[in-house]
Each structure stands twice: as structure tokens, then as C-alpha cells.
Amino acid sequence: MHLTLTFATLLAVTAILVLLRLRWTHLSPNLRRTILATACAICIIFLLSYGTGWSTTGVRLNYIFYWLFLASVEFFVLLITLVPPRWLTSLIAVVLLLPILSASIFLPLTAVFAAPPVTTPIGDHLVSVTEPWTSGKIGVSGVDIDILYRPTWAPFLQHRRQTDRLFETQCDTTKATATLQPDRNSILFDCPTNRNQPSTPGIHVVVHLN
């Protein structure tokens, strides 16, 4: 999971942002405007991408952009401490930054250090992207399977059409597959019974594409 490396990198990024905050009033107005505009652009692009389901086909690039988005948010929160009274705004900033350590926000950061997910073409310019995950100390694991459309007019972009999360307690996620159905508008998610847990029924479900 590369948790240690991810946490160390996050601390390093935070230290750089804190240093930037301490030097903020000493920077030239033009440089400050450039930094603010860049951070705003990163946030807007990321939120548009997340909201519309569009992203680049560069998996590593998408992970890096997620890092940049969180760094931009952290930067804006740190700027709150410029507003008096400093003791109060500093406390507010700490409270606002704590959720970054929550599993739903922190764990996706580890993906930038992991092996790239498995991408499989399934027809009609669709691909399935299978990415293993684990919750760390809790011991829960599984895979996420995303169904992505890659248009011919923009081969560097992809649009999420469907996604499914499978748990190791449900089936053998190492053998999970996604198959485009004859109607070309639905996907069969298939995950056989886990031999280590015979009581698990496995997954065999057809889901319509969004």
C-alpha cells in the first residue's frame, strides 16, 4: 500500500506549503497572483473532471493531478491563517486539514506509488480498468473495476461509464472480469466464489452503462 512513503510525501508537501505561507507576504504581487491562479485552475479542472467523469488516459497523470488538487486545497486552507486573530484561524485551519488523513481521501494518494491498474479492451471503444485496493490495518481488500469510454476523436481522454467495487469477502477478486453484453449497453461483472471462503456466493450481475 506504500502507506509510509505516501505519508512521508504528504508531510513533505505540507512542509513546503507551510513555508510558502510563512513567506507569502514577502512575495511579489505578480508571483502571488500566479500561484493563486494556478491553484484555482487546478481545483476547477479537477472538480470538473470528477463531476463529469472525464479524465486522461494517463493513469499516473490522473493520480498526480489528485495530489496537486489536495495540495491546492491545503494551500488555500493555510492562507486562512493570514486573517486575524491568527490563533483562531490557525485552529480552524488545523481542523479543516485533519480530514485529509481520513481513509477515503488519504488512501487514493497511495495509488501514485503503486503498480498501474490492469486495463483490458472490451469492445466499442470501452476498456475495463481493474485496480486492487486494501484498507490497511482493517484487513479489508478487494478490487475496483471501472468501465471507461475512450473516444476516437480524443484518444488521450476517457469517460467513466460504470464502476463496481468488489470485496474479497464476496468472491475471488483476483479473477474478477467485466464483459460487454450483446446489447452493447450493459456490462456483466463476474467474480467467482473464493475457494478460501466457500460460503461466499460469488458475483454475477449485469449492470447498464451510464
Number of C-alpha atoms within 10 A of each C-alpha: 17 13 15 10 12 19 16 11 14 19 12 12 17 16 12 14 19 16 11 16 18 14 10 15 11 10 11 9 11 9 11 14 12 11 14 15 12 13 19 16 14 20 20 13 14 20 13 13 15 12 9 11 14 18 21 16 16 13 14 17 13 17 17 14 17 19 19 17 21 21 20 21 18 19 21 17 19 23 19 16 20 15 11 10 9 12 10 12 18 19 11 15 17 13 11 14 14 9 12 14 12 9 12 11 12 18 20 15 23 19 23 19 14 13 10 15 17 12 15 15 16 16 13 12 13 19 24 26 20 24 18 21 19 15 13 12 6 7 7 12 15 20 21 19 23 20 28 26 21 21 14 9 7 10 12 12 16 21 19 20 17 18 18 13 14 22 19 20 18 18 26 23 25 14 11 20 18 23 19 23 15 8 8 12 12 17 23 16 19 20 23 18 20 19 10 11 13 10 12 16 14 21 19 13 11 15 15 14 15 10
